Amino acid sequence: QVQLVESGGGLVQAGGSLRLSCAASRSIFGANSIGWYRQASGKQRELVARSGVVLTNYADSVKGRFTISRDNAKNTVYLQMNSLKPEDTAVYYCSVSYSGGLVYWGQGTQVTVSS
């Protein structure tokens, strides 16, 4: 079992920045992929950014504004969010997947962007 704990969410004005962190209880060095997803009120969870062994992809709505990264030494995944918009308001979840189809999720952190 792997525990993922997100932090860094909060209230920010449009145009501002936030950096989300996701600390894992197990090494992420061998993870197949790391990712961030979000779920706005009344909507389905959607992919924000995902980084695999070779490729990194972003939702069109966040390209050029958000950056996913990882620090293997700290077992932490980050999401740098710049130029935030009200439509970025959602609960953000991190996810880490390992070989064998094991996928773990964090509990989520709320991001609210005011206009």
Disulfide bonds with the S-S distance in Angstrom:
Cys22-Cys94 1.93
